[in-house]
Amino acid sequence: GDSGGPQLRKGRLGRWELVGVTSGPGAPDVACSAGPGLYTSAPAYADWIRKTVRRRA
């Protein structure tokens, strides 16, 4: 599958923005490539991501 893959969109200034991360297939017994995907919101975890990346840099 492609779990962990990015869901991107172009922002107002033309830059790509990460808006989601693939969590897995959105339907039982259906491959990610053949059906809907289940995504986790990246902006909802933005503070945690910043703190975690900052700690490890």
mmCIF file of the N, C-alpha and C atoms, coordinates in Angstrom:
data_MODEL
# 
_entry.id   MODEL 
# 
loop_
_atom_site.group_PDB 
_atom_site.id 
_atom_site.type_symbol 
_atom_site.label_atom_id 
_atom_site.label_alt_id 
_atom_site.label_comp_id 
_atom_site.label_asym_id 
_atom_site.label_entity_id 
_atom_site.label_seq_id 
_atom_site.pdbx_PDB_ins_code 
_atom_site.Cartn_x 
_atom_site.Cartn_y 
_atom_site.Cartn_z 
_atom_site.occupancy 
_atom_site.B_iso_or_equiv 
_atom_site.pdbx_formal_charge 
_atom_site.auth_seq_id 
_atom_site.auth_comp_id 
_atom_site.auth_asym_id 
_atom_site.auth_atom_id 
_atom_site.pdbx_PDB_model_num 
ATOM 1   N N  . GLY A 1 1  ? 0.820   -1.188 0.000  1.00 0.00 ? 1  GLY A N  1 
ATOM 2   C CA . GLY A 1 1  ? 0.000   0.000  0.000  1.00 0.00 ? 1  GLY A CA 1 
ATOM 3   C C  . GLY A 1 1  ? 0.862   1.249  0.000  1.00 0.00 ? 1  GLY A C  1 
ATOM 4   N N  . ASP A 1 2  ? 0.228   2.345  0.153  1.00 0.00 ? 2  ASP A N  1 
ATOM 5   C CA . ASP A 1 2  ? 0.971   3.610  0.156  1.00 0.00 ? 2  ASP A CA 1 
ATOM 6   C C  . ASP A 1 2  ? 0.774   4.371  1.468  1.00 0.00 ? 2  ASP A C  1 
ATOM 7   N N  . SER A 1 3  ? 0.547   3.643  2.552  1.00 0.00 ? 3  SER A N  1 
ATOM 8   C CA . SER A 1 3  ? 0.362   4.298  3.842  1.00 0.00 ? 3  SER A CA 1 
ATOM 9   C C  . SER A 1 3  ? 1.551   5.185  4.160  1.00 0.00 ? 3  SER A C  1 
ATOM 10  N N  . GLY A 1 4  ? 1.271   6.364  4.660  1.00 0.00 ? 4  GLY A N  1 
ATOM 11  C CA . GLY A 1 4  ? 2.299   7.348  4.943  1.00 0.00 ? 4  GLY A CA 1 
ATOM 12  C C  . GLY A 1 4  ? 2.518   8.317  3.798  1.00 0.00 ? 4  GLY A C  1 
ATOM 13  N N  . GLY A 1 5  ? 1.885   8.063  2.648  1.00 0.00 ? 5  GLY A N  1 
ATOM 14  C CA . GLY A 1 5  ? 2.042   8.940  1.493  1.00 0.00 ? 5  GLY A CA 1 
ATOM 15  C C  . GLY A 1 5  ? 1.355   10.280 1.706  1.00 0.00 ? 5  GLY A C  1 
ATOM 16  N N  . PRO A 1 6  ? 1.833   11.322 1.038  1.00 0.00 ? 6  PRO A N  1 
ATOM 17  C CA . PRO A 1 6  ? 1.285   12.658 1.228  1.00 0.00 ? 6  PRO A CA 1 
ATOM 18  C C  . PRO A 1 6  ? 0.008   12.920 0.435  1.00 0.00 ? 6  PRO A C  1 
ATOM 19  N N  . GLN A 1 7  ? -0.837  13.770 0.976  1.00 0.00 ? 7  GLN A N  1 
ATOM 20  C CA . GLN A 1 7  ? -1.968  14.346 0.236  1.00 0.00 ? 7  GLN A CA 1 
ATOM 21  C C  . GLN A 1 7  ? -1.630  15.827 0.125  1.00 0.00 ? 7  GLN A C  1 
ATOM 22  N N  . LEU A 1 8  ? -1.422  16.287 -1.097 1.00 0.00 ? 8  LEU A N  1 
ATOM 23  C CA . LEU A 1 8  ? -0.965  17.652 -1.344 1.00 0.00 ? 8  LEU A CA 1 
ATOM 24  C C  . LEU A 1 8  ? -2.018  18.483 -2.051 1.00 0.00 ? 8  LEU A C  1 
ATOM 25  N N  . ARG A 1 9  ? -1.893  19.793 -1.895 1.00 0.00 ? 9  ARG A N  1 
ATOM 26  C CA . ARG A 1 9  ? -2.711  20.718 -2.686 1.00 0.00 ? 9  ARG A CA 1 
ATOM 27  C C  . ARG A 1 9  ? -1.878  21.965 -2.916 1.00 0.00 ? 9  ARG A C  1 
ATOM 28  N N  . LYS A 1 10 ? -2.205  22.683 -3.976 1.00 0.00 ? 10 LYS A N  1 
ATOM 29  C CA . LYS A 1 10 ? -1.520  23.941 -4.249 1.00 0.00 ? 10 LYS A CA 1 
ATOM 30  C C  . LYS A 1 10 ? -2.190  25.042 -3.453 1.00 0.00 ? 10 LYS A C  1 
ATOM 31  N N  . GLY A 1 11 ? -1.407  25.774 -2.684 1.00 0.00 ? 11 GLY A N  1 
ATOM 32  C CA . GLY A 1 11 ? -1.920  26.858 -1.868 1.00 0.00 ? 11 GLY A CA 1 
ATOM 33  C C  . GLY A 1 11 ? -2.152  28.126 -2.676 1.00 0.00 ? 11 GLY A C  1 
ATOM 34  N N  . ARG A 1 12 ? -2.608  29.147 -1.993 1.00 0.00 ? 12 ARG A N  1 
ATOM 35  C CA . ARG A 1 12 ? -2.919  30.414 -2.668 1.00 0.00 ? 12 ARG A CA 1 
ATOM 36  C C  . ARG A 1 12 ? -1.720  31.051 -3.344 1.00 0.00 ? 12 ARG A C  1 
ATOM 37  N N  . LEU A 1 13 ? -0.529  30.840 -2.803 1.00 0.00 ? 13 LEU A N  1 
ATOM 38  C CA . LEU A 1 13 ? 0.672   31.433 -3.382 1.00 0.00 ? 13 LEU A CA 1 
ATOM 39  C C  . LEU A 1 13 ? 1.362   30.505 -4.382 1.00 0.00 ? 13 LEU A C  1 
ATOM 40  N N  . GLY A 1 14 ? 0.688   29.405 -4.738 1.00 0.00 ? 14 GLY A N  1 
ATOM 41  C CA . GLY A 1 14 ? 1.228   28.485 -5.727 1.00 0.00 ? 14 GLY A CA 1 
ATOM 42  C C  . GLY A 1 14 ? 2.189   27.452 -5.164 1.00 0.00 ? 14 GLY A C  1 
ATOM 43  N N  . ARG A 1 15 ? 2.394   27.462 -3.853 1.00 0.00 ? 15 ARG A N  1 
ATOM 44  C CA . ARG A 1 15 ? 3.273   26.479 -3.224 1.00 0.00 ? 15 ARG A CA 1 
ATOM 45  C C  . ARG A 1 15 ? 2.464   25.244 -2.842 1.00 0.00 ? 15 ARG A C  1 
ATOM 46  N N  . TRP A 1 16 ? 3.110   24.075 -2.914 1.00 0.00 ? 16 TRP A N  1 
ATOM 47  C CA . TRP A 1 16 ? 2.451   22.839 -2.511 1.00 0.00 ? 16 TRP A CA 1 
ATOM 48  C C  . TRP A 1 16 ? 2.389   22.782 -0.993 1.00 0.00 ? 16 TRP A C  1 
ATOM 49  N N  . GLU A 1 17 ? 1.243   22.332 -0.467 1.00 0.00 ? 17 GLU A N  1 
ATOM 50  C CA . GLU A 1 17 ? 1.032   22.222 0.970  1.00 0.00 ? 17 GLU A CA 1 
ATOM 51  C C  . GLU A 1 17 ? 0.632   20.792 1.309  1.00 0.00 ? 17 GLU A C  1 
ATOM 52  N N  . LEU A 1 18 ? 1.190   20.287 2.413  1.00 0.00 ? 18 LEU A N  1 
ATOM 53  C CA . LEU A 1 18 ? 0.810   18.976 2.916  1.00 0.00 ? 18 LEU A CA 1 
ATOM 54  C C  . LEU A 1 18 ? -0.473  19.144 3.719  1.00 0.00 ? 18 LEU A C  1 
ATOM 55  N N  . VAL A 1 19 ? -1.543  18.491 3.295  1.00 0.00 ? 19 VAL A N  1 
ATOM 56  C CA . VAL A 1 19 ? -2.821  18.614 3.999  1.00 0.00 ? 19 VAL A CA 1 
ATOM 57  C C  . VAL A 1 19 ? -3.251  17.304 4.642  1.00 0.00 ? 19 VAL A C  1 
ATOM 58  N N  . GLY A 1 20 ? -2.632  16.200 4.228  1.00 0.00 ? 20 GLY A N  1 
ATOM 59  C CA . GLY A 1 20 ? -3.004  14.915 4.802  1.00 0.00 ? 20 GLY A CA 1 
ATOM 60  C C  . GLY A 1 20 ? -1.929  13.873 4.597  1.00 0.00 ? 20 GLY A C  1 
ATOM 61  N N  . VAL A 1 21 ? -2.051  12.786 5.352  1.00 0.00 ? 21 VAL A N  1 
ATOM 62  C CA . VAL A 1 21 ? -1.133  11.656 5.247  1.00 0.00 ? 21 VAL A CA 1 
ATOM 63  C C  . VAL A 1 21 ? -1.980  10.398 5.147  1.00 0.00 ? 21 VAL A C  1 
ATOM 64  N N  . THR A 1 22 ? -1.678  9.543  4.185  1.00 0.00 ? 22 THR A N  1 
ATOM 65  C CA . THR A 1 22 ? -2.446  8.323  3.998  1.00 0.00 ? 22 THR A CA 1 
ATOM 66  C C  . THR A 1 22 ? -2.330  7.430  5.225  1.00 0.00 ? 22 THR A C  1 
ATOM 67  N N  . SER A 1 23 ? -3.471  7.069  5.778  1.00 0.00 ? 23 SER A N  1 
ATOM 68  C CA . SER A 1 23 ? -3.493  6.168  6.931  1.00 0.00 ? 23 SER A CA 1 
ATOM 69  C C  . SER A 1 23 ? -3.748  4.733  6.492  1.00 0.00 ? 23 SER A C  1 
ATOM 70  N N  . GLY A 1 24 ? -4.381  4.557  5.361  1.00 0.00 ? 24 GLY A N  1 
ATOM 71  C CA . GLY A 1 24 ? -4.662  3.213  4.873  1.00 0.00 ? 24 GLY A CA 1 
ATOM 72  C C  . GLY A 1 24 ? -5.857  3.228  3.943  1.00 0.00 ? 24 GLY A C  1 
ATOM 73  N N  . PRO A 1 25 ? -6.312  2.046  3.554  1.00 0.00 ? 25 PRO A N  1 
ATOM 74  C CA . PRO A 1 25 ? -7.462  1.984  2.649  1.00 0.00 ? 25 PRO A CA 1 
ATOM 75  C C  . PRO A 1 25 ? -8.738  2.433  3.366  1.00 0.00 ? 25 PRO A C  1 
ATOM 76  N N  . GLY A 1 26 ? -9.623  3.047  2.624  1.00 0.00 ? 26 GLY A N  1 
ATOM 77  C CA . GLY A 1 26 ? -10.872 3.549  3.194  1.00 0.00 ? 26 GLY A CA 1 
ATOM 78  C C  . GLY A 1 26 ? -12.003 2.543  3.139  1.00 0.00 ? 26 GLY A C  1 
ATOM 79  N N  . ALA A 1 27 ? -11.732 1.369  2.618  1.00 0.00 ? 27 ALA A N  1 
ATOM 80  C CA . ALA A 1 27 ? -12.750 0.321  2.539  1.00 0.00 ? 27 ALA A CA 1 
ATOM 81  C C  . ALA A 1 27 ? -12.081 -1.022 2.818  1.00 0.00 ? 27 ALA A C  1 
ATOM 82  N N  . PRO A 1 28 ? -12.761 -1.902 3.528  1.00 0.00 ? 28 PRO A N  1 
ATOM 83  C CA . PRO A 1 28 ? -12.163 -3.204 3.828  1.00 0.00 ? 28 PRO A CA 1 
ATOM 84  C C  . PRO A 1 28 ? -11.931 -4.037 2.571  1.00 0.00 ? 28 PRO A C  1 
ATOM 85  N N  . ASP A 1 29 ? -10.829 -4.747 2.556  1.00 0.00 ? 29 ASP A N  1 
ATOM 86  C CA . ASP A 1 29 ? -10.479 -5.663 1.460  1.00 0.00 ? 29 ASP A CA 1 
ATOM 87  C C  . ASP A 1 29 ? -10.349 -4.980 0.100  1.00 0.00 ? 29 ASP A C  1 
ATOM 88  N N  . VAL A 1 30 ? -10.024 -3.663 0.103  1.00 0.00 ? 30 VAL A N  1 
ATOM 89  C CA . VAL A 1 30 ? -9.804  -2.928 -1.148 1.00 0.00 ? 30 VAL A CA 1 
ATOM 90  C C  . VAL A 1 30 ? -8.423  -2.296 -1.067 1.00 0.00 ? 30 VAL A C  1 
ATOM 91  N N  . ALA A 1 31 ? -7.615  -2.529 -2.088 1.00 0.00 ? 31 ALA A N  1 
ATOM 92  C CA . ALA A 1 31 ? -6.274  -1.930 -2.110 1.00 0.00 ? 31 ALA A CA 1 
ATOM 93  C C  . ALA A 1 31 ? -6.376  -0.416 -2.179 1.00 0.00 ? 31 ALA A C  1 
ATOM 94  N N  . CYS A 1 32 ? -5.397  0.285  -1.598 1.00 0.00 ? 32 CYS A N  1 
ATOM 95  C CA . CYS A 1 32 ? -5.391  1.756  -1.626 1.00 0.00 ? 32 CYS A CA 1 
ATOM 96  C C  . CYS A 1 32 ? -5.524  2.290  -3.050 1.00 0.00 ? 32 CYS A C  1 
ATOM 97  N N  . SER A 1 33 ? -4.869  1.618  -3.997 1.00 0.00 ? 33 SER A N  1 
ATOM 98  C CA . SER A 1 33 ? -4.886  2.093  -5.379 1.00 0.00 ? 33 SER A CA 1 
ATOM 99  C C  . SER A 1 33 ? -6.212  1.843  -6.084 1.00 0.00 ? 33 SER A C  1 
ATOM 100 N N  . ALA A 1 34 ? -7.074  1.002  -5.500 1.00 0.00 ? 34 ALA A N  1 
ATOM 101 C CA . ALA A 1 34 ? -8.322  0.641  -6.164 1.00 0.00 ? 34 ALA A CA 1 
ATOM 102 C C  . ALA A 1 34 ? -9.563  1.241  -5.512 1.00 0.00 ? 34 ALA A C  1 
ATOM 103 N N  . GLY A 1 35 ? -9.394  1.980  -4.448 1.00 0.00 ? 35 GLY A N  1 
ATOM 104 C CA . GLY A 1 35 ? -10.566 2.510  -3.759 1.00 0.00 ? 35 GLY A CA 1 
ATOM 105 C C  . GLY A 1 35 ? -10.260 3.792  -3.022 1.00 0.00 ? 35 GLY A C  1 
ATOM 106 N N  . PRO A 1 36 ? -11.161 4.210  -2.196 1.00 0.00 ? 36 PRO A N  1 
ATOM 107 C CA . PRO A 1 36 ? -10.954 5.461  -1.459 1.00 0.00 ? 36 PRO A CA 1 
ATOM 108 C C  . PRO A 1 36 ? -9.841  5.305  -0.425 1.00 0.00 ? 36 PRO A C  1 
ATOM 109 N N  . GLY A 1 37 ? -9.147  6.396  -0.151 1.00 0.00 ? 37 GLY A N  1 
ATOM 110 C CA . GLY A 1 37 ? -8.102  6.380  0.862  1.00 0.00 ? 37 GLY A CA 1 
ATOM 111 C C  . GLY A 1 37 ? -8.603  6.993  2.158  1.00 0.00 ? 37 GLY A C  1 
ATOM 112 N N  . LEU A 1 38 ? -7.978  6.610  3.245  1.00 0.00 ? 38 LEU A N  1 
ATOM 113 C CA . LEU A 1 38 ? -8.281  7.167  4.551  1.00 0.00 ? 38 LEU A CA 1 
ATOM 114 C C  . LEU A 1 38 ? -7.098  8.043  4.929  1.00 0.00 ? 38 LEU A C  1 
ATOM 115 N N  . TYR A 1 39 ? -7.350  9.326  5.159  1.00 0.00 ? 39 TYR A N  1 
ATOM 116 C CA . TYR A 1 39 ? -6.274  10.275 5.434  1.00 0.00 ? 39 TYR A CA 1 
ATOM 117 C C  . TYR A 1 39 ? -6.382  10.852 6.836  1.00 0.00 ? 39 TYR A C  1 
ATOM 118 N N  . THR A 1 40 ? -5.223  11.184 7.397  1.00 0.00 ? 40 THR A N  1 
ATOM 119 C CA . THR A 1 40 ? -5.138  11.899 8.657  1.00 0.00 ? 40 THR A CA 1 
ATOM 120 C C  . THR A 1 40 ? -4.792  13.338 8.317  1.00 0.00 ? 40 THR A C  1 
ATOM 121 N N  . SER A 1 41 ? -5.417  14.274 8.986  1.00 0.00 ? 41 SER A N  1 
ATOM 122 C CA . SER A 1 41 ? -5.178  15.693 8.746  1.00 0.00 ? 41 SER A CA 1 
ATOM 123 C C  . SER A 1 41 ? -3.793  16.103 9.226  1.00 0.00 ? 41 SER A C  1 
ATOM 124 N N  . ALA A 1 42 ? -2.947  16.600 8.333  1.00 0.00 ? 42 ALA A N  1 
ATOM 125 C CA . ALA A 1 42 ? -1.623  17.085 8.723  1.00 0.00 ? 42 ALA A CA 1 
ATOM 126 C C  . ALA A 1 42 ? -1.721  18.391 9.516  1.00 0.00 ? 42 ALA A C  1 
ATOM 127 N N  . PRO A 1 43 ? -2.553  19.356 9.103  1.00 0.00 ? 43 PRO A N  1 
ATOM 128 C CA . PRO A 1 43 ? -2.643  20.600 9.883  1.00 0.00 ? 43 PRO A CA 1 
ATOM 129 C C  . PRO A 1 43 ? -3.075  20.373 11.340 1.00 0.00 ? 43 PRO A C  1 
ATOM 130 N N  . ALA A 1 44 ? -3.868  19.346 11.590 1.00 0.00 ? 44 ALA A N  1 
ATOM 131 C CA . ALA A 1 44 ? -4.299  19.059 12.956 1.00 0.00 ? 44 ALA A CA 1 
ATOM 132 C C  . ALA A 1 44 ? -3.120  18.672 13.847 1.00 0.00 ? 44 ALA A C  1 
ATOM 133 N N  . TYR A 1 45 ? -2.050  18.172 13.261 1.00 0.00 ? 45 TYR A N  1 
ATOM 134 C CA . TYR A 1 45 ? -0.874  17.742 14.017 1.00 0.00 ? 45 TYR A CA 1 
ATOM 135 C C  . TYR A 1 45 ? 0.333   18.647 13.779 1.00 0.00 ? 45 TYR A C  1 
ATOM 136 N N  . ALA A 1 46 ? 0.134   19.811 13.196 1.00 0.00 ? 46 ALA A N  1 
ATOM 137 C CA . ALA A 1 46 ? 1.244   20.699 12.829 1.00 0.00 ? 46 ALA A CA 1 
ATOM 138 C C  . ALA A 1 46 ? 2.121   21.063 14.021 1.00 0.00 ? 46 ALA A C  1 
ATOM 139 N N  . ASP A 1 47 ? 1.526   21.404 15.160 1.00 0.00 ? 47 ASP A N  1 
ATOM 140 C CA . ASP A 1 47 ? 2.332   21.756 16.339 1.00 0.00 ? 47 ASP A CA 1 
ATOM 141 C C  . ASP A 1 47 ? 3.181   20.579 16.798 1.00 0.00 ? 47 ASP A C  1 
ATOM 142 N N  . TRP A 1 48 ? 2.605   19.401 16.846 1.00 0.00 ? 48 TRP A N  1 
ATOM 143 C CA . TRP A 1 48 ? 3.344   18.210 17.256 1.00 0.00 ? 48 TRP A CA 1 
ATOM 144 C C  . TRP A 1 48 ? 4.472   17.923 16.268 1.00 0.00 ? 48 TRP A C  1 
ATOM 145 N N  . ILE A 1 49 ? 4.205   18.050 14.970 1.00 0.00 ? 49 ILE A N  1 
ATOM 146 C CA . ILE A 1 49 ? 5.233   17.808 13.945 1.00 0.00 ? 49 ILE A CA 1 
ATOM 147 C C  . ILE A 1 49 ? 6.389   18.789 14.132 1.00 0.00 ? 49 ILE A C  1 
ATOM 148 N N  . ARG A 1 50 ? 6.078   20.074 14.309 1.00 0.00 ? 50 ARG A N  1 
ATOM 149 C CA . ARG A 1 50 ? 7.139   21.082 14.500 1.00 0.00 ? 50 ARG A CA 1 
ATOM 150 C C  . ARG A 1 50 ? 7.991   20.767 15.724 1.00 0.00 ? 50 ARG A C  1 
ATOM 151 N N  . LYS A 1 51 ? 7.354   20.458 16.847 1.00 0.00 ? 51 LYS A N  1 
ATOM 152 C CA . LYS A 1 51 ? 8.099   20.155 18.086 1.00 0.00 ? 51 LYS A CA 1 
ATOM 153 C C  . LYS A 1 51 ? 8.970   18.917 17.916 1.00 0.00 ? 51 LYS A C  1 
ATOM 154 N N  . THR A 1 52 ? 8.433   17.888 17.272 1.00 0.00 ? 52 THR A N  1 
ATOM 155 C CA . THR A 1 52 ? 9.164   16.636 17.095 1.00 0.00 ? 52 THR A CA 1 
ATOM 156 C C  . THR A 1 52 ? 10.348  16.825 16.166 1.00 0.00 ? 52 THR A C  1 
ATOM 157 N N  . VAL A 1 53 ? 10.161  17.525 15.072 1.00 0.00 ? 53 VAL A N  1 
ATOM 158 C CA . VAL A 1 53 ? 11.247  17.754 14.112 1.00 0.00 ? 53 VAL A CA 1 
ATOM 159 C C  . VAL A 1 53 ? 12.314  18.649 14.736 1.00 0.00 ? 53 VAL A C  1 
ATOM 160 N N  . ARG A 1 54 ? 11.917  19.655 15.450 1.00 0.00 ? 54 ARG A N  1 
ATOM 161 C CA . ARG A 1 54 ? 12.843  20.582 16.096 1.00 0.00 ? 54 ARG A CA 1 
ATOM 162 C C  . ARG A 1 54 ? 13.725  19.836 17.107 1.00 0.00 ? 54 ARG A C  1 
ATOM 163 N N  . ARG A 1 55 ? 13.123  18.919 17.866 1.00 0.00 ? 55 ARG A N  1 
ATOM 164 C CA . ARG A 1 55 ? 13.847  18.153 18.885 1.00 0.00 ? 55 ARG A CA 1 
ATOM 165 C C  . ARG A 1 55 ? 14.933  17.279 18.266 1.00 0.00 ? 55 ARG A C  1 
ATOM 166 N N  . ARG A 1 56 ? 14.677  16.766 17.081 1.00 0.00 ? 56 ARG A N  1 
ATOM 167 C CA . ARG A 1 56 ? 15.608  15.814 16.454 1.00 0.00 ? 56 ARG A CA 1 
ATOM 168 C C  . ARG A 1 56 ? 16.614  16.486 15.544 1.00 0.00 ? 56 ARG A C  1 
ATOM 169 N N  . ALA A 1 57 ? 16.437  17.756 15.261 1.00 0.00 ? 57 ALA A N  1 
ATOM 170 C CA . ALA A 1 57 ? 17.356  18.434 14.337 1.00 0.00 ? 57 ALA A CA 1 
ATOM 171 C C  . ALA A 1 57 ? 18.624  18.853 15.029 1.00 0.00 ? 57 ALA A C  1 
# 
